[in-house]
């Protein structure tokens, strides 16, 4: 068991859950997935052609703010592979064409979860992204994971409404 993280969609943040004055416990895979997906991974110095195709190129916003911030965790400077995901970059994505942004979200999630297979925590991981039918552009995605030595896949579902996604 692992510490339970409860995700708050409205505030776009996760927090530990407390029950009876103690930290609540949850499925360790759920915790690993949430940390992997919702921690900001450092962006690459050079954008891929798919990043550029979905509108993730750095550019000032309407207020003139520069989007050259690569984010990431300072501890990644000492690691072989950065933690987290680049989902935060989709704040600059353009929803037009829809499928390219969905494919980029799937690729970003798969990249963030790759360590689970590399470390032998999962035998297989797949991600499927779809657009939700809501007023605010909301991306829904499911993560299907199979543990080594198991034929039963576990599914985890997430959604995110990105501010500024058009």
Phi, psi and omega in degrees: 000157182223167179295133181284131174250125178258125181268131177254106182297321183294322181263355180054051177207157177250152178213154177290145179265138179244131177228129180053039177076010181227159177295131178286154180250156183208176177301124182297333177293320179299316179296314180299319179294315182297317178297318181294321184274325189252012167262141183282115175277147178296138179281150178293154179294327180244127180287143175286167178296327178290320176303315180293323182295327181267008174086026182269008179296142180294131178201151178295146176273185183302331180274359179086008179288140180275136182256034179272006178291120182271356181050216181093172182257136183301328181293344178294340179297339182254004184250155177287322180234135178288153176266167176087189181229166177262022178303329180303333180293340181289353174301334181261001184285154176256129183285344181307137180084346176043309188291327181294322178292322177297315180296322178293320177298317178298317180295320179295315179295318179297317177301317182292331183263356183305326182299332179297321177282320180300323181270001178078014178284326180230144175275330180208144177222132173223150183232135176234128180246143177218160174270137176274149178273081180225166179296317178272132178304116183233130178261131174248141175213150178243143177246122177251125185228137175242127179280153178303138179077008181237145174261349183270122178272145174253141179243140178232135185243139181220156172216156183208130173258113182272128175291132178089354179286127183241000000 
